[in-house]
C-alpha cells in the first residue's frame, strides 16, 4: 500500500507570528523560521499520530494488502461531514461514519 498526501498543509502559525512572539523584527531568517515551523509540526504529528492541519490522502492498495478480504485504511477518516467515499477499481462506495466529528 502507498499513501500520498494530495494537498499541501497550511501551517497553524506563520513566521510573522513567531517573530512577534520572539520580538524579532528582521526578515533575514523568514525561510529558516518557516522550515522550523514545518519541522516542529511534522515532529509532533510523527510522535503523537495526531494531525494538526487538515490533509487529503490518496491510498493505493494492492491485492496483497488485503487481510481476510478487507483493506485497512492507513489513517482514520475524521471529517466534518458524516460520510466517506472510497473508490476501488472505479467502483465508489459511501460509508457513514459512526461517532466521529
KEKE-3310 file (N, C-alpha, C; in steps of 0.2 Angstrom, whole numbers, plus 5000, padded with zeros to 4 digits):
npx = (5004:5002:5004:4999:5000:4989:4986:4995:5000:4993:5001:4999:5003:5012:5028:5028:5020:5028:5039:5034:5031:5044:5050:5057:5063:5069:5070:5078:5078:5067:5064:5071:5064:5051:5054:5057:5045:5037:5045:5043:5030:5028:5036:5029:5017:5022:5026:5015:5004:4993:4985:4989:4985:4973:4972:4972:4972:4978:4976:4984:4981:4986:4982:4989:4988:4977:4968:4961:4951:4948:4952:4963:4961:4974:4974:4963:4947:4942:4931:4922:4910:4897:4900:4911:4918:4924:4934:4937:4945:4937:4924:4914:4910:4900:4902:4895:4900:4903:4901:4911:4917)
npy = (4994:5011:5028:5044:5061:5073:5087:5102:5106:5119:5128:5130:5141:5156:5164:5177:5177:5170:5177:5189:5184:5181:5193:5198:5207:5208:5202:5192:5179:5173:5162:5151:5151:5147:5134:5128:5129:5120:5108:5107:5104:5092:5084:5083:5077:5065:5059:5059:5054:5062:5074:5091:5099:5100:5087:5079:5063:5050:5033:5019:5003:4986:4969:4961:4968:4965:4959:4945:4947:4961:4978:4989:5005:5017:5029:5037:5041:5055:5067:5083:5081:5068:5057:5045:5043:5029:5023:5010:5001:5009:5008:5016:5018:5023:5026:5028:5038:5033:5041:5050:5067)
npz = (5000:4996:5002:4999:5002:4996:4996:5000:5017:5027:5037:5055:5061:5056:5050:5054:5065:5074:5074:5080:5093:5097:5097:5086:5073:5060:5043:5038:5042:5038:5030:5036:5048:5044:5039:5052:5058:5050:5052:5066:5067:5059:5067:5079:5074:5069:5081:5089:5082:5079:5069:5065:5056:5042:5030:5014:5009:4997:4995:4989:4985:4984:4979:4988:5000:5006:5020:5026:5016:5018:5017:5026:5031:5030:5038:5050:5045:5048:5047:5044:5038:5038:5031:5021:5006:4997:4983:4974:4961:4952:4957:4967:4984:4998:5015:5030:5044:5061:5076:5075:5074)
capx = (5000:5006:4999:5001:4996:4987:4987:5000:4997:4994:5004:4994:5006:5017:5034:5026:5018:5034:5044:5031:5032:5051:5052:5062:5060:5072:5067:5083:5078:5060:5064:5073:5058:5046:5057:5057:5038:5035:5048:5040:5023:5029:5039:5023:5012:5025:5026:5008:4999:4988:4986:4987:4982:4969:4976:4968:4976:4976:4979:4984:4981:4987:4979:4992:4987:4970:4968:4954:4946:4947:4958:4963:4963:4980:4973:4956:4943:4939:4929:4916:4904:4895:4901:4917:4918:4930:4934:4941:4944:4932:4918:4913:4906:4900:4902:4893:4905:4900:4904:4917:4916)
capy = (5000:5018:5033:5050:5067:5076:5094:5105:5108:5126:5128:5133:5148:5158:5166:5183:5176:5168:5183:5194:5181:5181:5200:5198:5211:5207:5197:5188:5172:5170:5155:5147:5150:5143:5127:5126:5128:5114:5103:5106:5101:5086:5080:5082:5073:5058:5056:5058:5051:5067:5079:5097:5103:5096:5084:5075:5057:5045:5027:5014:4996:4980:4963:4958:4972:4963:4955:4942:4950:4968:4983:4993:5012:5019:5034:5037:5046:5060:5073:5086:5078:5062:5051:5045:5039:5025:5021:5004:4999:5013:5007:5020:5016:5028:5024:5033:5037:5032:5043:5055:5073)
capz = (5000:4996:5004:4997:5004:4990:4996:5005:5023:5028:5044:5060:5063:5051:5053:5057:5072:5078:5075:5085:5099:5099:5097:5081:5068:5054:5038:5035:5044:5037:5027:5041:5053:5040:5040:5059:5059:5047:5056:5073:5066:5057:5073:5083:5071:5069:5088:5093:5077:5078:5063:5067:5050:5038:5025:5010:5007:4992:4996:4983:4988:4980:4981:4994:5006:5009:5026:5026:5012:5020:5016:5032:5029:5034:5043:5051:5041:5053:5043:5047:5035:5041:5026:5017:4999:4995:4977:4972:4954:4948:4960:4973:4990:5003:5021:5036:5050:5067:5082:5073:5072)
cpx = (5004:5001:5003:4997:4995:4987:4992:4997:4998:4996:4999:4997:5010:5023:5033:5024:5023:5038:5041:5032:5039:5054:5058:5059:5063:5069:5072:5083:5071:5060:5066:5067:5053:5048:5056:5050:5036:5039:5045:5034:5024:5032:5033:5019:5015:5025:5020:5003:4993:4990:4984:4984:4978:4973:4971:4973:4973:4979:4979:4985:4983:4983:4982:4991:4980:4971:4961:4949:4944:4953:4957:4965:4969:4979:4965:4953:4939:4938:4923:4910:4903:4897:4908:4916:4924:4929:4939:4939:4938:4925:4918:4908:4906:4898:4900:4898:4900:4904:4910:4914:4922)
cpy = (5006:5023:5040:5056:5072:5084:5096:5107:5116:5126:5132:5140:5150:5162:5173:5183:5174:5173:5188:5191:5182:5189:5201:5202:5210:5202:5192:5181:5169:5163:5150:5146:5146:5135:5124:5125:5121:5108:5101:5102:5094:5081:5078:5077:5066:5055:5055:5054:5056:5071:5086:5101:5098:5094:5080:5069:5054:5039:5023:5007:4991:4974:4960:4962:4969:4958:4952:4945:4958:4972:4988:5000:5014:5025:5034:5043:5051:5067:5077:5084:5071:5056:5051:5041:5036:5023:5015:5001:5002:5012:5011:5018:5021:5025:5029:5032:5037:5036:5048:5062:5077)
cpz = (5000:4998:5002:4999:4997:4990:5001:5011:5024:5036:5049:5062:5057:5054:5056:5064:5077:5079:5080:5092:5102:5100:5092:5075:5061:5050:5036:5037:5043:5034:5032:5047:5050:5040:5047:5061:5057:5050:5062:5072:5064:5063:5077:5080:5071:5076:5091:5088:5076:5072:5066:5062:5046:5032:5021:5008:5001:4994:4990:4986:4982:4983:4988:5000:5009:5014:5027:5022:5013:5018:5022:5029:5034:5039:5044:5047:5046:5049:5047:5044:5038:5036:5023:5011:4998:4988:4976:4965:4951:4951:4966:4978:4995:5010:5026:5041:5056:5073:5081:5071:5069)
residu = (UNK:UNK:UNK:UNK:UNK:UNK:UNK:UNK:UNK:UNK:UNK:UNK:UNK:UNK:UNK:UNK:UNK:UNK:UNK:UNK:UNK:UNK:UNK:UNK:UNK:UNK:UNK:UNK:UNK:UNK:UNK:UNK:UNK:UNK:UNK:UNK:UNK:UNK:UNK:UNK:UNK:UNK:UNK:UNK:UNK:UNK:UNK:UNK:UNK:UNK:UNK:UNK:UNK:UNK:UNK:UNK:UNK:UNK:UNK:UNK:UNK:UNK:UNK:UNK:UNK:UNK:UNK:UNK:UNK:UNK:UNK:UNK:UNK:UNK:UNK:UNK:UNK:UNK:UNK:UNK:UNK:UNK:UNK:UNK:UNK:UNK:UNK:UNK:UNK:UNK:UNK:UNK:UNK:UNK:UNK:UNK:UNK:UNK:UNK:UNK:UNK)
# end
